[in-house]
Amino acid sequence: MGATNPAAATSQWLFPASALHNTPSRATSNIPLEKELYDRSRGVEFLYRLGVSLGLPSSAMYTAATWFHRFYMRYSMEDYHRQDVAASCIFLATKTEECGRKLRDVAKVVCSKVSQIDIAKIGDDSKEVEECQTSILLTEEVLLEGLCFDFVVDSPQANLVDLFEACPNSPHIEECAWSIANDSYRTPLCLLYPPQIIAAACYVLAERAIEGPHSSSLDDRIASPAPSASLPTPPSHKSQLSGTSRRAIEHFGFNEMELVNVADALSILLEYYCAQDLQGSCEFLASVASIPPPHSSAHREKLYKPLAHVAAAGNLPVNASTPEHAINQGATPSQGGNTPGKPASGSWKPVAEPAP
């Protein structure tokens, strides 16, 4: 459905979901939508790996991931490889987010990740590093043009920090919401909705996942607020919201249309999780994928097809190319070495990747 908030809709970077069916990758390169979404997810996973290895603050990685998605609304994935764009987004973010890294250092990390060679074995002046530096700079020029030099990005994680401080909840729910928000960048949600909508969807989904299948449904959790006390309240409305946690909905004070957007964001997140290869995944990820989507979401064609279908169509080995997920790090949600970490006391926290 896409953003329908009148204020948010004025942004050049918020699109209706139908725009995903007409990206340059589809219009000029005839790349199927499911393949484009799959490669976007893989590109953001690569971007996260670069950022963690470089010790960047989480905010820089979220900014870079948003730019990555915006770039492919202007250019085709056939013309610019996801790894080149991810590297350029990371390098640009180190400048705009004031966490500067040398171009050579970024290029060495890229070469290490692509070749799967220990970075200590890659020389500063090697041919591969020189070529990578050139590629980053050339792609950065196109990136700047594609972004129209608009570097401003607001992340759902910033909204989650405000929500956590205003409405403290179980640490497990907060960690899960943070992990889902990290995973949201593997989807195009940042192109479809403002960050507070995404933050609310991540939080509501985390509450439902942690509280279990016998707790309130997603529909109950995002239902419209009860009418004013001066008006008669239908009995059905009272029972629907009884005992239901509505922290996020009440904190953000959404109107009816925004609640529809939250419902659709929830549906897209669940489509993404359901499309993954769940064989061998942790039990928690499978339980999240099994959550019924809200009935109040928009009626539209599903964005995601099963990963096995996409991999087979592209002759890709499923197990070798399945993106990792922030909520697939163990039996309970936790931050792994390849995803940005949850901040302590409301401050952004750099995350170091474990030594190879």
C-alpha positions in Angstrom: 0.0 0.0 0.0 2.8 2.4 0.8 2.9 5.6 2.8 -0.4 7.4 3.0 0.5 9.8 5.8 -0.1 13.3 4.1 3.0 14.7 5.7 5.3 11.7 4.9 3.9 11.4 1.4 5.7 14.6 0.4 9.0 12.9 0.7 10.6 11.9 -2.6 11.8 8.7 -0.9 8.5 7.2 0.1 6.8 5.2 -2.6 3.6 3.1 -2.9 4.2 -0.6 -2.9 3.2 -0.7 -6.6 6.4 1.2 -7.4 8.4 -1.9 -6.5 6.9 -3.5 -9.6 8.3 -0.7 -11.8 11.9 -0.3 -10.6 14.7 0.2 -13.1 15.7 -3.4 -12.5 12.3 -4.6 -13.7 11.6 -1.9 -16.3 15.0 -1.9 -18.1 16.5 -5.2 -17.1 13.4 -7.4 -16.8 14.7 -8.8 -13.4 11.8 -10.5 -11.6 10.6 -8.7 -8.4 11.3 -11.7 -6.2 14.9 -11.8 -7.5 15.4 -8.1 -6.9 14.1 -8.3 -3.4 16.3 -11.3 -2.8 19.4 -9.5 -4.0 18.5 -6.4 -2.0 18.4 -8.6 1.1 21.8 -10.1 0.2 23.2 -6.6 -0.5 22.2 -5.3 2.9 23.6 -8.4 4.6 26.9 -7.7 2.9 26.7 -4.0 3.9 26.1 -5.0 7.5 29.2 -7.3 7.4 31.3 -4.4 6.1 30.0 -2.0 8.7 30.6 -4.4 11.6 34.1 -5.3 10.4 34.9 -1.6 10.2 33.6 -1.0 13.7 31.0 1.6 12.5 28.3 2.9 14.7 24.9 1.4 14.1 23.5 4.7 12.9 26.0 4.7 10.0 24.9 1.2 8.9 21.2 2.1 9.0 21.9 5.2 6.9 23.9 3.2 4.4 21.2 0.5 4.2 18.6 3.2 3.4 20.7 4.7 0.7 21.2 1.3 -0.8 17.5 0.8 -1.2 17.0 4.3 -2.5 19.7 3.8 -5.1 17.9 0.9 -6.7 14.8 3.0 -7.2 16.9 5.0 -9.6 19.2 2.4 -11.1 19.1 -1.2 -12.2 20.8 -4.0 -10.3 22.0 -5.3 -13.6 24.1 -2.1 -14.1 25.4 -1.8 -10.6 26.3 -4.8 -8.6 24.9 -4.9 -5.0 28.4 -5.3 -3.4 29.8 -2.3 -5.2 26.8 -0.2 -4.2 26.9 -1.5 -0.6 30.6 -0.6 -0.3 30.0 2.9 -1.7 27.1 3.4 0.7 29.2 2.4 3.6 32.1 4.6 2.6 29.8 7.6 2.1 28.2 7.0 5.5 31.6 7.1 7.2 31.8 10.7 6.0 28.3 12.0 6.6 28.0 10.2 10.0 31.4 11.5 11.2 33.0 8.1 11.7 35.6 8.5 8.9 37.5 5.5 7.6 40.2 5.5 5.0 39.2 4.4 1.5 42.0 1.9 1.6 40.7 0.3 4.8 37.2 0.0 3.4 38.5 -1.5 0.2 40.6 -4.1 2.1 37.5 -5.2 4.1 35.5 -5.5 0.9 38.2 -7.6 -0.7 38.4 -9.8 2.4 34.7 -10.4 2.4 34.4 -11.1 -1.3 37.4 -13.4 -1.5 36.9 -14.8 2.0 40.6 -14.2 2.7 41.9 -13.1 6.1 42.3 -9.3 5.9 45.8 -9.6 7.4 46.9 -11.4 4.2 45.7 -8.6 1.9 48.4 -6.0 1.1 47.6 -2.3 1.2 49.0 -1.9 -2.3 47.7 -5.0 -3.9 46.1 -4.9 -7.3 42.7 -6.0 -5.9 42.7 -3.3 -3.3 43.5 -0.6 -5.9 40.8 -1.8 -8.2 38.3 -1.9 -5.3 39.1 1.7 -4.3 38.5 2.8 -7.9 35.2 0.9 -8.0 34.0 2.5 -4.7 34.8 6.0 -5.9 33.2 5.5 -9.3 30.1 4.0 -7.8 30.0 6.8 -5.2 29.7 9.4 -7.9 26.6 7.7 -9.3 25.3 7.2 -5.7 25.6 10.9 -5.0 23.7 11.7 -8.2 21.0 9.1 -7.5 20.5 10.4 -3.9 20.3 14.0 -5.3 22.8 14.8 -2.5 20.0 14.2 0.0 21.8 12.5 2.9 19.2 12.9 5.6 17.9 9.6 7.0 15.8 8.8 10.0 15.8 5.2 11.3 13.1 3.2 13.1 15.7 2.3 15.7 15.8 6.0 16.8 12.0 5.8 17.4 12.4 2.5 19.2 14.9 4.1 21.6 12.3 6.8 22.4 9.7 4.1 22.9 11.9 2.0 25.2 12.6 5.0 27.4 9.0 6.2 27.5 7.4 2.7 27.9 9.9 0.3 29.5 9.1 -3.4 28.7 10.6 -6.8 29.0 14.3 -6.8 27.9 13.4 -9.8 25.7 10.7 -7.8 23.8 13.0 -4.8 23.4 15.8 -7.0 22.1 13.5 -8.8 19.7 12.0 -5.5 18.4 15.6 -4.2 17.8 16.5 -7.4 15.9 13.4 -7.2 13.8 14.1 -3.6 13.0 17.6 -4.6 11.8 16.0 -7.2 9.6 13.5 -4.6 8.2 16.4 -3.2 6.2 16.6 -6.5 4.3 13.2 -5.5 3.0 12.1 -2.3 1.2 10.1 -1.1 4.2 12.2 2.1 4.4 11.0 3.0 1.0 7.3 2.5 1.8 6.7 3.9 5.3 8.1 6.5 7.7 10.3 5.2 10.5 7.7 5.5 13.2 5.4 3.1 11.3 8.2 0.6 10.9 9.3 1.0 14.6 5.7 0.3 15.7 5.4 -2.8 13.5 8.7 -4.2 14.8 7.6 -3.6 18.4 4.2 -5.1 18.0 5.5 -8.1 16.2 8.2 -8.6 18.9 5.5 -8.5 21.6 3.4 -11.1 19.8 6.4 -13.3 19.2 7.7 -13.2 22.8 4.2 -13.5 24.5 3.4 -16.5 22.3 0.5 -17.9 20.3 -2.0 -17.7 23.1 -1.6 -13.9 23.5 -3.5 -11.2 21.7 -3.5 -11.3 17.9 -1.8 -8.6 15.8 -5.2 -7.2 14.8 -6.1 -6.7 18.5 -2.7 -5.0 19.2 -3.1 -2.5 16.4 -6.9 -1.9 16.5 -8.2 1.6 16.6 -8.2 3.3 20.0 -11.4 3.0 22.1 -13.9 5.8 21.5 -14.1 8.7 23.9 -15.6 8.1 27.3 -18.4 10.5 26.4 -19.5 8.2 23.6 -21.1 4.8 24.0 -18.6 2.0 23.5 -19.7 -1.1 21.6 -19.2 -4.3 23.8 -17.2 -5.9 21.0 -14.7 -3.1 21.1 -14.2 -3.5 24.8 -13.6 -7.2 24.6 -11.3 -6.8 21.6 -8.8 -4.6 23.5 -9.1 -6.1 27.0 -5.7 -7.1 28.3 -4.0 -6.1 25.1 -0.6 -4.3 25.1 -0.9 -1.2 23.1 2.3 0.6 24.1 3.6 1.4 20.7 0.2 2.4 19.2 -0.5 4.7 22.1 3.0 6.1 22.2 2.9 7.2 18.6 -0.7 8.2 18.6 -1.5 6.9 15.1 -4.6 7.8 13.2 -6.7 5.3 11.3 -4.7 5.5 8.1 -1.4 5.1 9.9 -2.8 2.0 11.7 -3.5 0.5 8.2 0.1 1.3 7.3 1.4 -0.5 10.5 -0.8 -3.5 9.5 0.7 -3.6 6.1 4.3 -3.2 7.4 3.6 -6.2 9.7 2.4 -8.2 6.7 5.5 -7.5 4.7 7.8 -8.4 7.6 5.9 -11.7 8.0 6.0 -12.4 4.2 9.8 -11.9 4.4 10.3 -14.3 7.3 7.9 -16.9 5.8 9.8 -16.8 2.5 13.1 -17.8 4.1 14.5 -21.3 4.1 13.4 -22.2 7.7 14.9 -25.7 7.6 17.7 -25.7 10.2 16.7 -22.3 11.5 16.2 -21.7 15.2 12.8 -22.5 16.7 12.2 -18.8 17.4 12.5 -17.7 13.8 10.1 -20.4 12.7 7.6 -19.3 15.4 7.8 -15.7 14.1 7.1 -16.9 10.6 4.1 -18.8 11.8 2.3 -15.7 13.2 -0.9 -14.9 11.3 -0.7 -11.5 9.6 -3.2 -8.9 10.5 -6.5 -9.0 8.6 -6.6 -5.2 8.5 -3.6 -4.9 6.1 -4.0 -3.8 2.5 -5.1 -6.3 -0.1 -2.2 -6.6 -2.5 -0.1 -9.1 -4.3 2.5 -10.7 -2.0 6.0 -9.3 -2.5 7.9 -12.4 -1.5 8.1 -15.9 -2.9 9.8 -18.8 -1.1 13.6 -18.4 -1.1 14.0 -21.9 -2.6 11.9 -20.8 -5.6 14.0 -17.7 -6.2 17.3 -19.5 -5.7 16.2 -22.3 -8.1 15.1 -19.7 -10.8 18.5 -18.0 -10.5 20.5 -21.3 -10.3 21.7 -20.3 -6.8 22.5 -22.7 -4.0 20.0 -22.0 -1.3 22.1 -22.8 1.7 25.1 -20.9 0.4 23.3 -17.7 -0.3 20.6 -17.5 2.4 20.9 -14.2 4.2 21.4 -14.3 8.0 18.8 -12.7 10.2 19.2 -10.8 13.4 16.5 -12.9 15.1 18.1 -16.2 13.9 21.1 -16.0 16.3 19.9 -18.5 18.9 16.9 -19.7 20.8 16.0 -16.2 21.8 16.6 -12.9 19.9 20.1 -11.6 20.3 22.6 -9.5 18.4 25.1 -11.5 16.5 28.4 -10.5 15.1 27.0 -9.5 11.7 24.2 -7.1 12.7 24.1 -3.7 14.4 23.7 -4.0 18.2 21.0 -2.5 20.5 22.3 0.7 22.2 22.7 0.9 25.9 21.0 3.8 27.7 19.7 5.3 24.5 23.2 5.8 22.9 24.4 4.2 19.6 26.9 1.4 20.2 29.5 0.2 17.7 29.7 -3.5 17.4 32.9 -5.5 16.8 32.9 -8.6 14.7 34.5 -11.7 16.3 37.9 -12.5 15.0 37.9 -15.0 12.1 
